[in-house]
């Protein structure tokens, strides 16, 4: 058992190191959340990499560069024609996120998600929020939603963007084509899908009363989208406290959007008979099958060539990820795992450097450690350990709401810890803290 636990953490450590810590200059993610927290945080990256291996190629190819800057649904109006949404999402958010960062010269940013997408795109947090709610509730697909957590909160504290780079996302759209999209454009372009009404209608064949309820549900879904859009930032956040405030507003808007959907969803499903409910729930299985088929047909030639060679490796990583999510997983009891954990601690937040650079006294240093530990705790509370999707849309809606409420509580706790840390700092010290993030990977 100890040997297997060591292997599980070793796999998790490997994923963290390769996905989030591309070189030592950028290896500053804090990992004091404990071995279990580290392992479960890494699970999301194992899952993301195993399911979404083709997305980064699409990002590097830049095939969707212009689409990322247009104020329209980049996937087209007919959502029944399923493309791979993960590849599209990765391409769109990467092009938009990197266009305003370091002159758009870097091929990837350290705050990216494991599928190649970005949770922070300039001042916009969670650009595909509405689509993620739809995918999770209707299709039982929480892949993208589960990847939001510690890394995004860290990027709010230590933004990768300089103030001038963030400001470029809030400059009004001019007549001439621009390289950096506006925040408004990003919010408009990423959240326009709405409820896939015709797919639902095709699946359940509603009668007149059911169709009326479905139309009411569709209207509620669009109202939910508008609620989320109201949380789109109109101004550039000037500091970490304001960025955490934007996160809180965005998540609060998503929870409010869910509340808007809840009653119409219950009404519609309540009017269905058992056979119709079964066909509605079958949409989730159809989506997973379609995505698997799409990825198989559109696999890169090199992936096909190396499929057999990589199969065992990928299966091993997935198995390691599953072990890390087991309730009785205890890497602390494994000496090898503990050594690996201590090595990771050496790559944590540069606490000593920050204390020296900002000239923190003992009180401020202690408050910073509280901020650090509060943030790192989210690696476990917001882990991406896979769970079996709930059987009904109503149950999935409740699960998504619980996840968002957990994130909201985490952001609130970190915001409080940040306020305590900065309470007695001088303006110069606060400016020095804000300068930490943009220097990463420079």
Beta strands, then each sheet from edge to edge (+ up, - down):
strand 1: 120-121
strand 2: 124-125
sheet 1: 1+ 2-
end
